[in-house]
Amino acid sequence: MSLNCCIGLKLCCVSFVECKFCIQVYNNDESTGKGLEVMLYVNKEGKKMVVSCKDMDNIYAEEKELPGTIGEDDHGAVFTMKSTATSNEYLLESYKYKSRYLAFETHRDTGNIKLILRHKHEDVVDEPCQLRFSPR
């Protein structure tokens, strides 16, 4: 999947199909090898709708203000953004559900695209989990 993003800023926006996601970066120290701690959200009718984990498989939009720091109550909305071996491709692992990554899934009957959490082993390439970022 191809996304547009401005990596390296505290806040950036990502476009996917007709949706525009913004990314709030909380920990921008990639030197630890763990990745960036981020929250994804959209602005809808003047409100922030944050991408949150409902359970180990499902994602939902939760209306909330973005916190200044990550607290215990925010873990369901935090993802670790990890770079892959391929340039400009990233994985977004759930902070709450380890080895579960954001992925886009196309519904067989309707063709609608849905954002889900998908299980992925660390050393296995899983293309629906690899998101491609490019300068906007």
C-alpha positions as CSV (number, residue, x, y, z in Angstrom):
1,M,0.0,0.0,0.0
2,S,1.3,3.5,-0.8
3,L,1.0,6.3,1.8
4,N,2.2,9.9,1.5
5,C,4.0,11.2,4.6
6,C,6.5,13.8,5.8
7,I,8.8,11.6,8.0
8,G,11.0,13.4,10.5
9,L,8.5,15.9,11.7
10,K,6.8,15.8,15.1
11,L,3.5,15.8,13.2
12,C,2.9,14.6,9.7
13,C,0.0,13.6,7.5
14,V,-0.5,10.4,5.5
15,S,-2.8,10.0,2.6
16,F,-4.3,6.6,1.7
17,V,-6.9,6.3,-1.0
18,E,-9.3,9.1,-0.1
19,C,-8.4,9.2,3.6
20,K,-5.8,11.4,5.2
21,F,-4.1,10.2,8.3
22,C,-1.9,12.3,10.6
23,I,0.9,10.9,12.6
24,Q,1.8,12.2,16.0
25,V,5.4,11.1,17.0
26,Y,6.1,10.7,20.7
27,N,9.5,9.0,20.7
28,N,11.7,10.0,17.8
29,D,14.9,8.2,18.9
30,E,15.3,5.5,16.3
31,S,18.8,4.7,17.6
32,T,17.3,2.3,20.2
33,G,16.3,0.0,17.3
34,K,12.8,-0.2,18.7
35,G,11.3,2.3,16.3
36,L,9.2,5.5,16.7
37,E,6.2,5.6,19.1
38,V,3.3,7.2,17.2
39,M,-0.4,7.7,17.2
40,L,-2.4,7.9,13.9
41,Y,-5.5,10.1,13.6
42,V,-7.8,11.9,11.2
43,N,-9.5,15.3,11.6
44,K,-13.2,14.9,11.1
45,E,-15.6,17.8,11.6
46,G,-13.2,19.6,13.9
47,K,-12.6,16.5,16.1
48,K,-9.6,14.2,16.3
49,M,-10.5,10.5,15.6
50,V,-7.6,8.4,16.8
51,V,-6.8,4.9,15.4
52,S,-7.2,2.5,18.3
53,C,-7.0,-1.2,18.9
54,K,-10.4,-2.7,19.8
55,D,-8.9,-6.1,20.3
56,M,-6.1,-8.3,18.8
57,D,-7.7,-8.1,15.3
58,N,-9.9,-5.0,15.1
59,I,-9.3,-1.3,14.8
60,Y,-11.7,1.5,15.6
61,A,-11.8,5.3,15.5
62,E,-11.8,6.8,19.0
63,E,-12.6,10.5,19.5
64,K,-9.9,12.0,21.8
65,E,-7.4,14.8,22.2
66,L,-3.8,13.8,21.5
67,P,-1.9,13.6,24.8
68,G,1.4,15.4,25.3
69,T,2.9,12.2,26.6
70,I,1.8,8.6,26.4
71,G,0.0,7.4,29.5
72,E,-1.3,4.0,30.6
73,D,-4.7,4.7,29.1
74,D,-3.2,5.5,25.7
75,H,-1.5,2.1,24.9
76,G,-4.3,0.9,22.7
77,A,-3.7,3.9,20.4
78,V,0.1,3.7,20.3
79,F,2.0,2.0,17.5
80,T,5.7,1.5,17.1
81,M,6.8,2.6,13.6
82,K,9.6,0.4,12.4
83,S,11.6,0.7,9.2
84,T,12.0,-2.3,6.9
85,A,14.9,-3.4,4.7
86,T,13.1,-1.7,1.8
87,S,13.5,2.1,1.5
88,N,10.4,4.1,2.5
89,E,8.5,1.1,3.8
90,Y,7.5,0.8,7.4
91,L,5.6,-1.5,9.8
92,L,3.3,-0.1,12.5
93,E,3.2,-2.6,15.4
94,S,0.6,-2.3,18.1
95,Y,2.2,-1.2,21.4
96,K,-0.5,-3.1,23.3
97,Y,-0.6,-6.3,21.2
98,K,2.9,-7.3,20.3
99,S,3.4,-9.0,16.9
100,R,0.1,-7.4,15.7
101,Y,0.6,-4.9,12.9
102,L,-1.6,-2.4,11.1
103,A,-2.6,-3.7,7.7
104,F,-5.1,-2.9,5.0
105,E,-7.5,-5.7,4.0
106,T,-9.8,-5.7,1.0
107,H,-13.3,-7.1,1.6
108,R,-13.8,-10.0,-1.0
109,D,-17.4,-9.1,-1.8
110,T,-17.5,-5.3,-1.7
111,G,-14.0,-4.3,-2.5
112,N,-13.9,-1.9,0.5
113,I,-10.6,-1.5,2.2
114,K,-10.5,-2.0,5.9
115,L,-7.8,-1.1,8.5
116,I,-7.0,-4.2,10.7
117,L,-4.5,-5.6,13.1
118,R,-2.7,-8.6,11.6
119,H,-0.4,-11.1,13.2
120,K,3.1,-11.2,11.8
121,H,6.2,-13.0,12.8
122,E,9.3,-10.7,13.2
123,D,11.4,-12.3,10.5
124,V,8.6,-12.9,7.9
125,V,7.8,-10.5,5.1
126,D,4.1,-9.7,5.1
127,E,3.3,-7.2,2.3
128,P,-0.1,-6.1,3.6
129,C,1.7,-4.9,6.8
130,Q,4.4,-3.0,4.9
131,L,3.3,0.5,4.3
132,R,5.2,2.6,1.8
133,F,5.7,6.3,2.7
134,S,6.7,8.9,0.1
135,P,7.2,12.7,0.3
136,R,4.0,14.5,-0.2
